[in-house]
């Protein structure tokens, strides 16, 4: 893939943390000091960044995100992967940022675009933050797949979420942000925050695609509910399981059961709710 320099604000993967020992931080940020007001989610000063970022695919408008404006290359790449435009970085011929504003032009292989259009997905108003519209296949037409693997034990899951929350710089500052992380069941491989939970997932998937790190068989941690769209993205990525401190939706459970994914709700509680695939 040919990747051109990004505009200011359209940060590359520098904020994506691929070091399991060192939490990522935003450029120019200062760690909280004892007794400071930072990290206390004070309502009188806490705000969350939100800006529109657009993407065109092979010359056609594809999507405009309302998102937190960092890790944008990862966001675009992960969205393309989740929608089926690319399977690997080799399918992404070029990703070029727009100089005047926050946006990207993507060039992908024509046969990939034809395959996406051939799925005849319906545009729906998704349940994600910002009530964005998206294309989603009928959950009952999703192909069956065998189970892809089991999540770690409840104690290990809680430890992974503790790490996820510990890396949440914006969450600790504002309390108004979602987070996601890819994991190999032992450590967090990639972590991202965004005002939209779907965007956070696209960012970590995109980071893995850009780094050419395998995604299939991995686990995904999310801080919000697991919607049908998230389950569909997880299925396309080949993930084995998705866990949340919240709960999945009924359509998410339907998609996961058909596609071999385990969903774990109430993952940080003493009694997680485990939804396993159909036999």
C-alpha positions in Angstrom: 0.0 0.0 0.0 1.2 3.5 -0.8 0.8 5.7 2.2 1.2 9.4 1.9 2.0 11.9 4.7 -1.0 12.8 6.8 -2.3 16.2 7.5 -1.9 17.7 11.0 -4.5 16.2 13.2 -4.8 13.1 11.0 -2.2 11.3 13.1 -0.7 8.0 12.0 -0.3 5.0 14.2 2.0 6.7 16.7 -0.7 6.7 19.3 -1.5 3.1 18.8 0.1 1.1 21.6 1.7 -2.1 20.5 3.9 -2.4 23.6 2.2 -4.5 26.2 4.3 -2.9 29.0 4.0 0.8 28.2 0.6 2.4 27.9 0.3 4.8 24.9 -0.2 8.5 25.4 -1.1 11.4 23.2 1.6 13.7 21.8 2.3 16.5 24.3 0.4 15.0 27.1 1.7 15.3 30.7 1.2 12.4 33.2 -1.0 13.2 36.1 0.9 14.3 39.3 -0.2 13.5 42.8 -2.8 15.9 44.0 -3.5 17.2 40.5 -7.0 17.8 39.2 -6.3 15.7 36.1 -7.9 12.3 35.8 -10.8 13.1 38.1 -13.4 13.5 35.4 -14.5 16.9 36.7 -17.7 18.1 35.0 -16.6 21.7 35.0 -13.7 21.1 32.7 -14.2 17.8 31.0 -15.0 17.8 27.3 -14.5 15.2 24.5 -13.1 16.0 21.1 -15.5 15.3 18.2 -14.9 16.1 14.6 -16.3 14.9 11.2 -13.8 12.9 9.1 -14.8 11.7 5.6 -13.7 8.8 3.4 -14.0 8.3 -0.3 -13.4 4.8 -1.9 -12.3 4.7 -5.5 -13.8 8.2 -6.1 -17.1 7.6 -4.4 -18.2 9.0 -1.0 -18.3 6.1 1.5 -18.7 7.4 5.0 -18.3 10.4 7.3 -17.4 9.6 10.9 -18.1 11.7 13.9 -15.0 10.7 15.8 -12.1 11.6 18.1 -9.5 13.0 15.7 -6.5 10.8 16.3 -5.4 7.4 14.9 -7.3 8.4 11.7 -5.3 6.2 9.4 -6.1 3.3 11.6 -9.7 4.3 11.6 -10.0 4.4 7.8 -8.1 1.1 7.4 -10.1 -0.7 10.0 -13.4 0.6 8.6 -12.4 -0.6 5.1 -11.5 -4.0 6.6 -14.8 -4.2 8.6 -16.9 -3.4 5.5 -15.1 -5.9 3.3 -13.2 -3.6 1.0 -9.9 -5.1 2.1 -8.8 -8.4 3.7 -5.2 -7.3 4.1 -3.0 -4.3 3.6 -2.2 -5.6 0.1 -5.8 -4.9 -1.0 -5.4 -1.2 -0.1 -3.6 0.3 -3.1 -3.4 3.8 -1.7 -4.7 5.8 1.3 -4.2 9.6 0.8 -5.2 12.3 3.3 -6.9 15.5 2.2 -4.7 18.5 2.8 -7.4 21.2 3.5 -9.6 19.2 6.0 -9.9 15.9 7.7 -10.6 13.3 5.1 -9.1 10.4 3.1 -9.2 9.1 -0.5 -8.8 5.4 -0.6 -8.0 3.3 -3.6 -8.7 -0.4 -3.3 -8.8 -3.2 -5.8 -11.9 -2.9 -8.1 -12.9 -6.5 -7.5 -13.1 -5.8 -3.8 -15.5 -2.9 -4.4 -17.6 -5.1 -6.7 -17.8 -7.8 -4.0 -19.0 -5.3 -1.4 -21.6 -3.9 -3.8 -22.7 -7.4 -4.7 -23.7 -8.2 -1.1 -26.7 -5.8 -1.5 -26.6 -4.7 2.1 -29.3 -2.5 3.5 -28.4 0.9 4.8 -29.6 1.1 8.5 -29.4 3.7 11.3 -26.9 2.0 13.6 -27.1 2.1 17.4 -23.7 3.6 17.7 -22.8 6.9 19.2 -23.8 9.7 16.8 -26.5 7.5 15.2 -24.5 6.9 12.1 -25.9 5.1 9.1 -24.2 2.0 7.9 -24.6 -1.0 5.6 -25.5 -4.2 7.4 -26.3 -7.6 6.1 -29.5 -9.4 7.3 -28.3 -11.2 10.4 -30.3 -14.3 9.4 -28.5 -14.5 6.1 -25.0 -14.5 7.6 -23.2 -17.8 6.8 -22.7 -20.3 9.6 -19.2 -20.9 10.8 -17.7 -23.3 13.4 -16.6 -22.0 16.9 -13.4 -20.1 16.7 -12.2 -20.4 20.3 -12.9 -19.8 23.9 -12.3 -16.6 25.9 -10.0 -16.7 28.9 -11.2 -17.5 32.3 -13.2 -14.8 34.2 -10.3 -13.8 36.4 -8.1 -13.3 33.4 -10.8 -11.3 31.6 -11.1 -8.9 34.5 -7.3 -8.4 34.5 -7.4 -7.6 30.8 -10.1 -5.0 31.4 -8.2 -3.5 34.3 -5.3 -3.0 31.9 -7.7 -1.5 29.3 -9.2 1.0 31.8 -5.7 1.8 33.0 -4.6 2.9 29.5 -7.7 5.1 29.1 -6.1 8.5 29.2 -9.1 10.3 27.8 -11.5 8.2 29.9 -9.6 9.1 33.0 -9.7 12.8 32.0 -13.4 13.0 31.0 -15.3 9.8 31.6 -16.9 10.4 28.2 -15.0 8.1 25.8 -15.2 4.5 24.6 -12.2 2.1 24.3 -11.3 -1.1 22.5 -8.4 -3.4 22.5 -7.2 -6.5 20.6 -5.8 -9.2 22.8 -4.1 -12.6 22.5 -5.7 -13.6 25.9 -2.5 -12.7 27.8 -1.9 -9.0 27.0 -3.3 -6.1 25.0 -1.9 -5.9 21.5 -3.5 -2.7 20.3 -5.6 -0.1 22.2 -7.7 2.9 21.0 -10.1 5.4 22.4 -12.9 7.2 20.5 -16.2 9.0 21.2 -17.8 6.2 19.2 -17.4 2.6 20.2 -17.5 1.4 16.6 -14.7 3.8 15.7 -12.6 2.5 18.6 -12.9 -1.0 17.2 -12.1 0.1 13.7 -9.0 1.8 15.0 -7.6 -1.3 16.8 -8.4 -3.5 13.8 -6.8 -1.0 11.4 -3.7 -0.8 13.6 -3.3 -4.6 13.3 -3.9 -4.6 9.6 -1.3 -1.8 9.1 1.2 -3.7 11.3 0.4 -6.9 9.5 -0.4 -8.6 12.8 -2.8 -11.5 12.5 -6.3 -10.8 13.7 -8.1 -14.1 13.3 -8.5 -16.0 16.5 -7.8 -13.0 18.7 -10.2 -11.5 21.3 -11.7 -8.1 21.4 -12.4 -6.0 24.5 -15.0 -3.1 24.2 -16.3 -0.8 26.9 -19.8 -0.3 25.4 -22.6 -2.7 24.5 -21.9 -5.2 21.7 -24.2 -4.2 18.8 -25.1 -6.1 15.7 -22.6 -3.9 13.7 -19.8 -4.8 16.2 -20.6 -8.5 16.0 -20.6 -8.3 12.2 -17.2 -6.5 12.2 -15.8 -9.2 14.6 -17.1 -12.0 12.4 -15.5 -10.5 9.3 -12.2 -10.0 11.1 -12.3 -13.7 12.3 -12.2 -12.8 16.0 -12.9 -15.7 18.4 -14.6 -13.7 21.1 -15.8 -10.3 22.1 -16.2 -9.2 25.8 -17.8 -6.1 27.4 -18.6 -4.9 30.9 -22.0 -4.1 29.4 -24.3 -6.5 27.4 -24.8 -7.6 23.8 -27.9 -6.9 21.8 -30.2 -9.6 20.6 -29.1 -9.2 17.0 -25.4 -9.3 18.1 -26.1 -12.7 19.8 -27.8 -14.0 16.6 -24.8 -13.0 14.4 -22.2 -14.3 16.9 -24.0 -17.7 17.2 -24.1 -18.1 13.5 -20.5 -17.0 12.9 -18.7 -19.0 15.6 -18.0 -16.1 18.0 -18.4 -16.2 21.8 -19.8 -13.0 23.3 -19.2 -12.2 27.0 -21.4 -9.7 28.7 -20.9 -8.4 32.3 -17.3 -9.4 31.8 -16.0 -7.6 34.9 -18.7 -9.0 37.2 -18.5 -12.0 39.3 -20.9 -13.8 37.0 -20.1 -13.1 33.3 -22.8 -13.9 30.8 -21.4 -16.1 28.1 -23.2 -16.5 24.8 -21.7 -19.4 22.8 -22.1 -20.2 19.1 -24.6 -22.7 17.8 -23.4 -26.3 17.7 
